[in-house]
Amino acid sequence: MEQFEEFWQLVLSVWNTGFLGINMGDMIIALGIFLVFLVLRGLFSKIVIHYVVRLTSKTQNEYDDLFARALETPVRMVPVVLGFFFATNFIEMKGETALYTDTITRTLIAFILFWTLYRLITPVSHMLESATEFFTEAMKDWFRKSLKTAVLALGGATILEMWGIEVLPLIAGLGLFGVAIALGAQDLFKNLIAGLFVIGERRFHKGDWILVEGTVEGTVEDIGFRTTKIRRFDKAPVYIPNAILSENAVTNFSEMTHRRIKWIIGVEYDTNHNQLRLIRDQIEAYITDNPNFAPSSDVSTFVRIDSFNDSSIDILLYCFTNTTDWGEWLEVKETLALEIKKIVEGAGTGFAFPSRSLYLEKMPDAPEVFDPKTISAHTDGEKA
């Protein structure tokens, strides 16, 4: 009987002291409080948050939808922090344990606040879409990335300060190391500054077709801090340092207002002047009357007898299409080629091809031609 009482006293001792001197009963109640808030979190997410999201989706303003979606995930963490706060406050902790739990609570609160700010950066950046005259898509991407980096750095520094880690002395202690890194990362800063110039000068934007002579030709997919991603036409990605794009000539084909066609049409030398005039006038009339071609008042347009080549009389065709799309341009050019073929054939002449005529007055030291009839007649005369 005495042994049973001793065992019971041990059970009571463990129950009263528990973990870190906390009563087991209080710990169970605190755990129950925390679980209650977790259940409330699920109900809060299903009822309140989903109601707010549905409510904002019914409005014509898209910005409230973006803000609601951005706040949805951080808000779901609020009941968790409340549950931890009330559960730890129910247990009367003392000394270092109380300081430790208080620091965890502060950390969770700071984490939610900076997480909320981080999530709000995206809808705020979307509000800049109306200011397209001042902010390009690349500028908005850099603005978004810079703000997110700043929020992450500030949030990390705040949490470190809460745990007693001094950030400023840490940065100062890394000063010499930072200088060494800066010396070895000159190209990084060079490309970073070059990227700012590329974006500020608006040389190209996402989706533009550009050509960097001798380097790459393709479509711009992303303008990063250090490199720009360009997708070649064979679908292979190429990452070009921003310094190269800043220092070299870049041709932006997407900024073309029109697309050029320049042909030399060679016709046969047998073509008379009336046929030449007819071919020229009909080609010029076709280009003038066709809405696919830009008018001569906007761009230079020429259809002229240009030169007398070695094997042809050349007609210069110089015009521009209204479309700049490559596929549509090829279609317009094909239709023009078929029409020119029809015009030339209808004029009663043809296209010239490289040829050369050789005229010989007399070939020196040429051998005599062997003619059996001549030889036979000459032999018969001698016999007679």
C-alpha positions as CSV (number, residue, x, y, z in Angstrom):
1,M,0.0,0.0,0.0
2,E,2.8,2.4,0.9
3,Q,4.5,1.6,-2.5
4,F,1.3,2.5,-4.3
5,E,1.1,5.8,-2.4
6,E,4.8,6.5,-3.4
7,F,4.0,5.8,-7.0
8,W,0.9,8.1,-6.9
9,Q,3.1,10.8,-5.4
10,L,5.5,10.4,-8.3
11,V,2.6,10.7,-10.8
12,L,1.4,13.9,-9.0
13,S,4.9,15.3,-9.1
14,V,5.3,14.7,-12.8
15,W,1.8,16.1,-13.4
16,N,2.5,19.2,-11.4
17,T,6.0,19.9,-12.7
18,G,5.5,18.6,-16.3
19,F,7.7,20.2,-18.9
20,L,9.8,23.2,-17.8
21,G,7.9,23.3,-14.4
22,I,4.5,23.7,-16.1
23,N,1.6,21.8,-14.8
24,M,0.4,19.1,-17.2
25,G,-3.2,20.1,-16.7
26,D,-2.4,23.7,-17.8
27,M,-0.4,22.4,-20.7
28,I,-3.4,20.2,-21.9
29,I,-5.8,23.2,-21.5
30,A,-3.3,25.4,-23.4
31,L,-3.1,22.8,-26.1
32,G,-6.9,22.7,-26.3
33,I,-7.0,26.5,-26.6
34,F,-4.5,26.3,-29.5
35,L,-6.6,23.6,-31.2
36,V,-9.7,25.6,-30.8
37,F,-8.1,28.5,-32.7
38,L,-6.9,26.1,-35.4
39,V,-10.5,25.0,-35.9
40,L,-11.6,28.6,-36.0
41,R,-8.9,29.2,-38.6
42,G,-10.6,26.7,-40.9
43,L,-14.0,28.2,-40.3
44,F,-12.6,31.7,-40.7
45,S,-11.0,30.7,-44.0
46,K,-14.1,29.0,-45.4
47,I,-16.7,31.6,-44.3
48,V,-15.1,35.1,-44.0
49,I,-12.2,35.0,-46.5
50,H,-14.2,33.1,-49.2
51,Y,-17.1,35.6,-48.7
52,V,-14.7,38.6,-49.1
53,V,-13.2,37.0,-52.3
54,R,-16.6,36.4,-53.8
55,L,-17.8,39.9,-52.9
56,T,-14.8,41.5,-54.6
57,S,-15.2,39.3,-57.6
58,K,-18.6,40.8,-58.3
59,T,-17.2,44.4,-58.6
60,Q,-15.9,45.8,-61.8
61,N,-12.7,47.1,-60.1
62,E,-10.0,44.5,-60.5
63,Y,-7.7,46.0,-57.9
64,D,-9.9,44.9,-54.9
65,D,-9.7,41.3,-56.3
66,L,-5.9,41.5,-56.4
67,F,-5.7,42.9,-52.8
68,A,-8.2,40.3,-51.5
69,R,-6.1,37.4,-53.0
70,A,-2.9,39.0,-51.7
71,L,-4.3,39.2,-48.2
72,E,-5.9,35.8,-48.2
73,T,-2.9,33.7,-47.2
74,P,-1.4,36.0,-44.5
75,V,-4.9,36.5,-42.9
76,R,-5.2,32.7,-42.5
77,M,-2.2,32.8,-40.2
78,V,-3.8,35.3,-37.8
79,P,-5.8,32.7,-35.8
80,V,-2.7,30.6,-35.4
81,V,-0.8,33.5,-33.8
82,L,-3.8,34.3,-31.6
83,G,-4.1,30.7,-30.5
84,F,-0.4,30.6,-29.6
85,F,-0.7,33.9,-27.7
86,F,-3.7,32.9,-25.6
87,A,-2.3,29.4,-25.0
88,T,1.0,30.7,-23.7
89,N,-0.7,33.4,-21.7
90,F,-2.9,30.8,-20.0
91,I,0.2,29.1,-18.7
92,E,1.9,31.4,-16.2
93,M,5.4,31.2,-17.4
94,K,8.3,32.8,-15.6
95,G,11.9,33.7,-16.2
96,E,13.6,32.8,-19.5
97,T,10.7,30.6,-20.6
98,A,8.3,33.6,-20.5
99,L,10.9,35.7,-22.5
100,Y,11.3,32.9,-25.0
101,T,7.6,32.5,-25.7
102,D,7.1,36.3,-25.8
103,T,9.9,36.5,-28.5
104,I,8.2,33.7,-30.5
105,T,4.9,35.6,-30.4
106,R,6.6,38.8,-31.5
107,T,8.4,36.9,-34.3
108,L,5.1,35.5,-35.6
109,I,3.5,38.9,-35.6
110,A,6.4,40.5,-37.4
111,F,6.4,37.6,-39.9
112,I,2.7,38.1,-40.7
113,L,3.2,41.9,-41.1
114,F,6.1,41.7,-43.4
115,W,4.5,38.8,-45.3
116,T,1.4,40.9,-45.8
117,L,3.6,43.8,-47.1
118,Y,5.4,41.4,-49.4
119,R,2.1,40.1,-50.8
120,L,0.7,43.6,-51.3
121,I,3.6,44.6,-53.6
122,T,2.2,42.7,-56.5
123,P,-1.3,44.4,-56.6
124,V,0.4,47.8,-55.9
125,S,2.6,47.3,-58.9
126,H,-0.4,46.5,-61.0
127,M,-1.8,49.9,-60.2
128,L,1.1,51.4,-62.3
129,E,-0.3,49.9,-65.5
130,S,-2.2,53.0,-66.1
131,A,1.0,55.0,-66.1
132,T,2.4,53.3,-69.2
133,E,3.9,56.6,-70.4
134,F,6.3,56.7,-67.4
135,F,6.7,53.0,-66.5
136,T,7.4,50.2,-68.9
137,E,6.8,46.6,-68.2
138,A,10.5,46.1,-67.4
139,M,10.4,49.1,-65.0
140,K,7.5,47.6,-63.2
141,D,9.2,44.3,-62.9
142,W,12.3,45.9,-61.4
143,F,10.2,48.1,-59.1
144,R,8.4,44.9,-57.9
145,K,11.6,42.9,-57.4
146,S,13.3,45.8,-55.6
147,L,10.4,46.4,-53.2
148,K,10.2,42.7,-52.5
149,T,13.9,42.5,-51.8
150,A,13.7,45.5,-49.5
151,V,10.8,44.1,-47.5
152,L,12.6,40.7,-47.1
153,A,15.8,42.5,-45.9
154,L,13.9,44.7,-43.5
155,G,11.8,41.8,-42.2
156,G,14.8,39.6,-41.7
157,A,16.7,42.4,-39.9
158,T,13.6,43.1,-37.6
159,I,13.3,39.4,-36.6
160,L,17.1,39.1,-36.0
161,E,16.9,42.2,-33.7
162,M,14.1,40.5,-31.8
163,W,16.3,37.6,-31.0
164,G,19.1,39.8,-29.8
165,I,21.2,39.7,-32.9
166,E,22.6,43.2,-33.7
167,V,22.3,43.8,-37.5
168,L,24.4,47.0,-37.8
169,P,27.5,45.6,-36.1
170,L,27.1,42.5,-38.2
171,I,27.0,44.6,-41.4
172,A,30.0,46.6,-40.2
173,G,31.9,43.5,-39.4
174,L,31.3,42.3,-43.0
175,G,32.6,45.6,-44.4
176,L,36.0,44.3,-45.4
177,F,34.5,41.1,-46.8
178,G,32.0,43.3,-48.7
179,V,34.9,45.3,-50.2
180,A,36.6,42.1,-51.4
181,I,33.3,40.9,-52.9
182,A,32.8,44.2,-54.6
183,L,36.2,44.1,-56.2
184,G,35.5,40.6,-57.5
185,A,31.9,41.5,-58.6
186,Q,32.7,44.5,-60.8
187,D,31.0,42.8,-63.7
188,L,27.9,42.2,-61.6
189,F,27.5,45.9,-60.7
190,K,28.4,46.8,-64.3
191,N,25.6,44.7,-65.7
192,L,23.2,46.0,-63.0
193,I,23.9,49.6,-63.9
194,A,23.7,48.7,-67.6
195,G,20.3,47.1,-67.0
196,L,19.1,50.3,-65.5
197,F,20.2,52.2,-68.6
198,V,18.6,49.7,-70.9
199,I,15.3,50.0,-69.1
200,G,15.5,53.7,-68.7
201,E,16.2,54.3,-72.4
202,R,13.4,51.8,-73.3
203,R,15.4,50.2,-76.0
204,F,13.2,47.1,-76.0
205,H,10.4,45.5,-74.0
206,K,9.3,42.0,-73.2
207,G,8.1,40.3,-76.4
208,D,10.1,42.5,-78.7
209,W,12.1,40.9,-81.6
210,I,15.6,42.3,-81.4
211,L,19.0,41.7,-83.1
212,V,22.4,42.2,-81.4
213,E,24.7,42.0,-84.3
214,G,27.1,39.1,-84.0
215,T,25.5,37.9,-80.7
216,V,21.9,36.9,-80.9
217,E,18.6,37.4,-82.6
218,G,15.3,36.5,-81.0
219,T,12.4,37.5,-78.7
220,V,13.0,39.2,-75.3
221,E,11.5,37.1,-72.5
222,D,12.9,38.7,-69.4
223,I,15.1,41.7,-68.4
224,G,16.8,40.7,-65.2
225,F,19.2,42.5,-62.8
226,R,22.3,41.0,-64.4
227,T,21.2,39.4,-67.7
228,T,18.5,39.5,-70.3
229,K,16.8,36.3,-71.5
230,I,16.3,36.2,-75.2
231,R,14.6,33.2,-76.9
232,R,16.0,32.5,-80.3
233,F,13.8,31.4,-83.2
234,D,14.9,27.8,-82.7
235,K,13.4,28.1,-79.2
236,A,16.8,28.0,-77.4
237,P,17.2,30.5,-74.6
238,V,20.2,32.9,-74.6
239,Y,21.2,34.9,-71.5
240,I,23.0,38.1,-72.5
241,P,24.8,40.3,-69.9
242,N,23.1,43.7,-69.8
243,A,26.5,45.4,-70.4
244,I,26.6,43.9,-73.9
245,L,23.1,45.2,-74.7
246,S,24.1,48.6,-73.4
247,E,27.4,48.9,-75.3
248,N,26.4,47.4,-78.6
249,A,23.9,48.4,-81.3
250,V,20.5,46.8,-80.8
251,T,18.0,46.6,-83.7
252,N,14.4,46.4,-82.4
253,F,12.4,45.0,-85.3
254,S,9.2,45.2,-83.2
255,E,9.4,49.0,-83.4
256,M,9.1,49.0,-87.2
257,T,6.3,51.0,-88.5
258,H,6.4,49.3,-91.9
259,R,8.3,46.4,-93.5
260,R,10.4,46.9,-96.6
261,I,10.4,45.0,-99.9
262,K,13.4,45.8,-102.2
263,W,13.7,43.8,-105.4
264,I,15.7,44.0,-108.7
265,I,13.5,42.5,-111.4
266,G,15.5,41.6,-114.5
267,V,13.7,41.3,-117.9
268,E,15.1,40.1,-121.2
269,Y,17.0,42.5,-123.5
270,D,14.4,41.7,-126.2
271,T,11.9,43.7,-124.2
272,N,11.0,47.0,-126.1
273,H,10.4,50.3,-124.4
274,N,6.6,50.0,-124.6
275,Q,6.7,46.7,-122.8
276,L,9.1,48.2,-120.1
277,R,6.7,51.1,-119.6
278,L,3.7,48.7,-119.4
279,I,5.4,46.5,-116.8
280,R,6.5,49.4,-114.7
281,D,3.1,51.1,-114.7
282,Q,1.2,48.0,-113.9
283,I,3.5,47.1,-111.0
284,E,3.2,50.7,-109.7
285,A,-0.6,50.6,-110.0
286,Y,-0.9,47.3,-108.2
287,I,1.2,48.6,-105.2
288,T,-0.7,52.0,-105.2
289,D,-4.2,50.4,-105.2
290,N,-3.4,47.6,-102.8
291,P,-4.2,48.4,-99.1
292,N,-1.5,46.0,-98.0
293,F,1.2,48.5,-99.1
294,A,1.9,51.8,-97.4
295,P,1.1,54.9,-99.5
296,S,4.0,56.9,-101.0
297,S,3.0,59.9,-98.9
298,D,4.1,58.0,-95.8
299,V,7.1,56.0,-97.1
300,S,9.4,56.0,-100.1
301,T,8.0,54.0,-102.9
302,F,9.7,53.5,-106.3
303,V,9.2,51.4,-109.4
304,R,11.8,52.5,-111.9
305,I,13.9,51.2,-114.8
306,D,17.1,51.1,-112.9
307,S,20.0,49.8,-115.0
308,F,21.2,47.8,-118.0
309,N,22.8,44.7,-116.5
310,D,25.1,42.2,-118.2
311,S,22.2,39.9,-119.0
312,S,19.0,41.9,-118.2
313,I,17.3,45.2,-118.1
314,D,16.7,45.8,-114.4
315,I,13.6,47.3,-112.8
316,L,14.0,48.6,-109.2
317,L,11.0,47.8,-106.9
318,Y,11.2,49.6,-103.5
319,C,8.1,49.6,-101.3
320,F,6.8,49.0,-97.8
321,T,4.0,46.9,-96.4
322,N,1.6,48.1,-93.7
323,T,2.1,44.9,-91.7
324,T,5.2,44.2,-89.7
325,D,4.3,40.7,-88.8
326,W,6.7,38.3,-90.5
327,G,4.1,35.7,-91.5
328,E,1.7,38.3,-92.9
329,W,4.6,40.1,-94.7
330,L,5.6,36.8,-96.4
331,E,2.1,36.3,-97.6
332,V,1.9,39.8,-99.0
333,K,5.3,39.4,-100.7
334,E,4.2,36.1,-102.2
335,T,1.1,37.6,-103.7
336,L,3.2,40.5,-105.1
337,A,5.7,38.0,-106.7
338,L,2.8,36.1,-108.4
339,E,1.3,39.4,-109.7
340,I,4.7,40.5,-111.1
341,K,5.0,37.2,-112.8
342,K,1.6,37.7,-114.4
343,I,2.4,41.2,-115.4
344,V,5.7,40.3,-117.1
345,E,4.2,37.4,-119.0
346,G,1.1,39.5,-120.0
347,A,3.4,42.1,-121.5
348,G,4.8,39.5,-123.9
349,T,8.3,39.2,-122.5
350,G,10.1,37.2,-119.8
351,F,12.5,37.3,-117.0
352,A,16.2,37.3,-117.9
353,F,18.7,34.8,-116.6
354,P,22.5,35.1,-116.6
355,S,23.9,34.4,-120.1
356,R,26.9,35.3,-122.3
357,S,27.3,35.5,-126.1
358,L,30.6,34.9,-127.8
359,Y,31.3,36.3,-131.3
360,L,34.3,35.0,-133.3
361,E,35.3,36.7,-136.6
362,K,38.1,34.2,-137.3
363,M,39.9,31.5,-135.4
364,P,43.7,31.7,-136.0
365,D,45.6,28.5,-136.9
366,A,42.4,26.5,-137.1
367,P,42.7,23.0,-138.5
368,E,41.1,22.2,-141.9
369,V,37.7,20.7,-141.8
370,F,37.6,17.0,-142.9
371,D,35.0,16.7,-145.6
372,P,34.9,13.3,-147.4
373,K,32.9,14.6,-150.4
374,T,35.5,17.3,-151.1
375,I,38.4,14.9,-150.8
376,S,36.6,12.4,-153.1
377,A,36.0,15.0,-155.8
378,H,39.5,16.3,-155.7
379,T,40.9,12.7,-156.1
380,D,38.6,12.0,-159.0
381,G,39.9,15.1,-160.8
382,E,43.5,14.1,-160.5
383,K,42.7,10.6,-161.9
384,A,41.0,12.2,-164.9
